[in-house]
Amino acid sequence: MNYKKSHFVYNRSQRNGIFLLIIIIVALLGGMFYVNNSSENFTEINKTEEEKFYQKYIDSLKKIKDKKSSTFKIYPFNPNFITDYKGYTLGMTPEQIDRLHQFRSNEKWINSKADFQRVTKVSDSLLKEISPYFKFPDWVVEQRKSKQKSLSTKLSFAQKKDLNVATAKDLEAINGIGETFALRIIRYRNKLGGFVDNIQLKDVYGIPFETEEKLLNKFTVKTPKAIKRKNINTASIIDLSEIVYFNYELAREIINYRLLNEGIDTFEELAKIDDFPSHKIERIKLYLRID
C-alpha cells in the first residue's frame, strides 16, 4: 500500500535548522528594539549643556508669562510718567511710547485722556481700557472742572466769531493761545487756503485739547473754503498729492492699492497702506469721496 508523504514531517537535522532560524529572527528583532531605545536615550543624554540651559530658560519664561497674564492688575497711575516697561504691560506699541516720551521731553504735560490719545495715537479700544486708571494731580482735576463749567455757557453759532477771518490779536484773547499758537493757526489756515471744518484745528501743532475747546467756544468756521471733493477711485496721482494730508509718495501708494484691489470701497481700508495717516481720516474725508 502506498501512502503520500506529509509535507510537515522533517528529519532531525531539518528541525534543528528551523529552530536555529527562529532564534536568529528573534535575536534580530530584539536587537533592533534595543538600538532604537538606545538612540533616543543617547540623543537625550548627549544634549549639550547650552541647549539644556536655553530650554530651561524658555520654560521659565513661559511660566512667567502665564503667571503674569493671570495675575496682572492695573493700578491708578499718572500717564505723564509711563516707562517703557509700564507702556508694554499696558499694551502700548514702542512707537506710541516713543511719541509720549518725545512729547514729555519738550516739558509738555498730558492733562486728559484726549491729550493722551492725541499725543500717543493709541486706539479707542486701548484708551477705553486704560483711561479709567489715569490719575492726575489735584490742580489738573480742578482746572478740568472749571473748564467744564465755562463750556456749559457756550456761545451760539451766531454769537461766535469766524475762525477764517480771525486775526492773531483776536486769537490771543483766548486763555492758552499766546503769540506762538496764534501765528501757527493763521499760517496753517493760509496753507489750507482757509479752514473747511473746525476739526482741522487738530492739525495745528502743539495746541492742547483744552485750549482747542476754549478757542472753539468763541470761534467757529463760518465761511468754510469751498471744496470739490475728489473721487478716490478716479483721482490721479497729481490730484491726490495736492491734498494737504498727502505727499506724492503716499498718493502713488494709494493708486497702487486701488489698482491691486480693483477699487477702494471704504476709507477705513486705506489704513492697510503703509504710512497712511489713519488718525486723520475724518479730515481727509473733507477732500475725498468714494463713488
C-alpha positions in Angstrom: 0.0 0.0 0.0 1.3 3.4 -1.0 0.9 6.5 1.3 1.6 10.1 0.3 4.5 11.7 2.3 3.4 14.5 4.6 5.0 18.0 3.8 5.2 18.7 7.6 7.4 15.8 8.5 11.0 16.8 8.9 14.1 14.8 10.0 16.1 15.9 13.0 18.6 17.9 11.0 15.8 19.9 9.4 14.1 20.6 12.7 17.4 21.9 14.2 17.8 24.2 11.2 14.3 25.7 11.6 14.8 26.1 15.3 18.1 28.0 14.7 16.4 30.3 12.1 13.7 31.2 14.6 16.3 32.1 17.2 18.2 34.3 14.8 15.0 36.2 13.8 14.0 36.8 17.4 17.5 38.0 18.2 17.5 40.4 15.3 14.1 41.9 16.3 15.3 42.3 19.9 18.5 44.0 18.7 16.5 46.5 16.6 14.3 47.4 19.5 17.3 47.9 21.8 19.1 50.1 19.2 16.0 52.3 18.8 15.6 52.8 22.5 19.3 53.4 23.0 19.5 56.0 20.2 16.6 58.0 21.8 18.3 57.8 25.2 21.6 58.7 23.6 20.2 61.8 22.0 18.7 62.9 25.2 21.9 62.2 27.1 24.1 63.9 24.5 22.2 67.3 24.5 24.7 70.0 25.1 24.7 71.9 28.3 23.9 75.1 26.3 20.8 73.5 24.8 19.6 72.4 28.2 20.2 75.9 29.6 18.2 77.6 26.9 15.4 75.1 27.1 15.2 75.7 30.8 15.2 79.5 30.2 12.4 79.2 27.6 10.3 77.1 30.0 10.8 79.6 32.8 9.7 82.5 30.5 6.5 80.6 29.6 5.7 80.1 33.3 6.3 83.9 34.0 4.1 84.8 31.0 1.3 82.5 32.1 1.5 83.8 35.7 1.6 87.4 34.5 -1.4 87.0 32.3 -3.5 85.6 35.2 -2.4 87.9 37.9 -1.6 91.3 36.2 -3.6 94.2 37.6 -3.6 97.8 36.7 -3.3 100.4 39.5 -4.0 104.1 39.2 -1.1 106.0 37.6 -0.1 109.3 36.1 0.1 108.9 32.3 2.9 111.5 32.1 5.3 109.1 33.8 4.8 105.9 31.7 8.1 104.0 31.4 8.9 101.6 28.5 8.1 98.6 30.7 4.9 100.2 32.0 3.8 101.0 28.5 4.5 97.5 27.4 2.4 96.0 30.2 -0.5 98.4 29.3 -0.4 97.1 25.7 1.1 100.2 24.0 3.4 99.8 21.0 7.0 101.0 21.1 6.0 103.8 18.6 3.2 105.0 20.9 5.6 105.0 23.9 8.2 106.9 22.0 5.6 109.6 21.0 4.8 110.1 24.7 8.4 110.4 25.7 9.1 112.8 22.9 6.2 115.0 23.9 7.3 115.0 27.6 10.9 115.8 26.6 9.7 119.2 25.5 8.4 119.8 29.0 4.8 119.4 28.0 2.1 117.6 30.0 -0.7 115.2 29.4 -3.7 116.6 31.3 -6.6 114.5 29.9 -7.3 111.2 28.2 -7.9 113.2 25.0 -4.4 114.7 25.3 -3.1 111.2 25.8 -4.7 109.8 22.6 -3.8 112.9 20.6 -0.1 112.5 21.5 0.3 108.7 21.5 -2.3 107.9 18.9 -3.5 104.8 20.8 -6.6 103.1 19.6 -10.0 103.9 21.0 -10.3 100.4 22.5 -7.0 100.6 24.3 -7.8 104.2 25.6 -11.1 102.9 26.9 -9.4 100.1 28.7 -6.6 102.1 30.5 -8.0 105.6 30.9 -10.1 104.8 33.9 -6.8 104.3 35.8 -5.4 107.7 34.8 -4.6 109.7 38.0 -3.9 113.4 37.5 -2.7 116.0 40.1 -5.5 117.8 42.0 -4.8 121.1 40.2 -5.5 119.4 36.9 -8.8 118.0 38.2 -9.8 121.4 39.4 -8.8 123.0 36.1 -10.9 120.5 34.3 -14.0 121.2 36.5 -13.5 124.9 35.8 -13.3 124.3 32.1 -16.4 122.2 32.1 -18.2 125.0 33.9 -17.1 127.5 31.3 -18.1 125.2 28.5 -21.6 125.0 29.9 -22.1 128.6 28.9 -21.2 128.1 25.2 -22.0 130.8 22.7 -24.4 130.1 19.9 -23.2 129.7 16.3 -24.3 133.3 15.5 -22.5 134.7 18.6 -19.2 133.1 17.7 -16.5 134.8 15.5 -15.4 133.4 12.2 -12.2 131.4 12.5 -11.4 132.0 8.9 -11.1 135.8 9.3 -9.9 136.0 12.9 -6.7 138.0 13.5 -3.7 137.0 15.7 -4.9 139.5 18.2 -8.4 138.0 18.2 -7.0 134.6 18.9 -4.6 135.7 21.6 -7.6 136.8 23.6 -8.3 133.2 24.4 -6.7 131.8 27.5 -3.9 129.5 26.5 -3.5 131.0 23.0 -0.3 133.1 23.0 1.5 134.7 20.1 3.1 131.4 19.0 -0.1 129.4 18.8 -2.0 132.3 17.1 0.7 132.5 14.4 0.6 128.8 13.9 -3.2 128.8 13.4 -3.0 131.6 10.9 -0.1 130.1 9.0 -1.9 126.8 8.8 -5.1 128.5 7.7 -3.2 130.2 4.9 -1.6 126.9 3.9 -5.1 125.4 3.5 -6.5 128.4 1.8 -9.0 128.6 4.6 -10.4 126.1 7.1 -13.0 123.7 5.7 -14.1 122.5 9.2 -13.3 123.1 12.8 -11.7 119.6 13.1 -8.7 120.9 11.1 -7.5 122.8 14.2 -6.3 119.4 15.4 -3.6 119.6 12.7 -2.1 122.8 14.3 1.0 121.5 16.2 1.1 121.6 20.0 -2.3 123.1 20.9 -3.7 121.2 24.0 -7.1 119.7 23.7 -8.5 122.0 26.4 -7.1 125.1 24.7 -8.7 124.0 21.4 -12.1 123.6 23.2 -11.8 127.2 24.7 -11.0 128.5 21.2 -14.0 126.8 19.6 -16.2 128.1 22.4 -15.6 131.6 20.9 -14.7 130.9 17.3 -16.0 128.6 14.5 -15.6 128.2 10.8 -18.5 130.3 9.4 -17.2 130.7 5.9 -15.6 127.4 5.0 -13.3 127.1 2.0 -15.3 125.7 -0.9 -14.0 122.2 -1.7 -14.9 120.0 -4.6 -14.2 116.6 -3.2 -12.3 114.2 -5.5 -13.3 110.6 -6.2 -10.6 108.5 -4.7 -11.3 105.8 -7.3 -10.7 108.0 -10.3 -8.3 110.7 -9.0 -4.8 110.8 -10.5 -1.5 110.9 -8.5 -1.3 114.6 -9.1 -4.9 115.1 -7.8 -4.2 113.2 -4.6 -0.8 114.8 -4.0 -2.4 118.2 -4.0 -4.4 117.3 -0.9 -2.7 118.7 2.2 -2.6 115.4 4.0 -0.8 113.5 1.2 2.6 113.7 -0.5 3.5 112.3 -3.9 4.8 109.0 -2.5 1.6 108.4 -0.5 -0.5 109.3 -3.4 1.3 106.7 -5.5 0.8 104.1 -2.8 -3.0 104.8 -2.8 -3.1 104.5 -6.6 -1.2 101.2 -6.5 -3.5 99.9 -3.8 -6.5 100.9 -5.8 -5.3 99.1 -8.9 -4.3 96.0 -7.0 -7.7 95.7 -5.3 -9.8 96.9 -8.2 -11.1 99.9 -6.4 -11.5 101.3 -2.9 -14.8 100.6 -1.1 -14.3 102.3 2.3 -12.0 104.9 3.8 -11.1 102.5 6.6 -9.3 100.1 4.3 -6.8 102.8 3.5 -5.3 102.1 6.9 -3.8 99.0 5.3 -1.4 101.2 3.3 2.0 101.8 4.9 2.3 105.3 6.5 -1.3 106.2 5.8 -2.4 108.8 8.4 -5.4 106.9 9.5 -5.8 109.1 12.6 -6.6 112.0 10.2 -9.3 110.1 8.3 -12.1 112.5 9.3 -10.1 115.5 7.9 -9.2 113.5 4.8 -12.9 112.9 4.1 -13.3 116.7 3.7 -11.4 116.4 0.4 -12.2 113.0 -0.9 -15.3 110.9 -1.7 -15.8 107.2 -2.7 -18.2 106.5 -5.6 
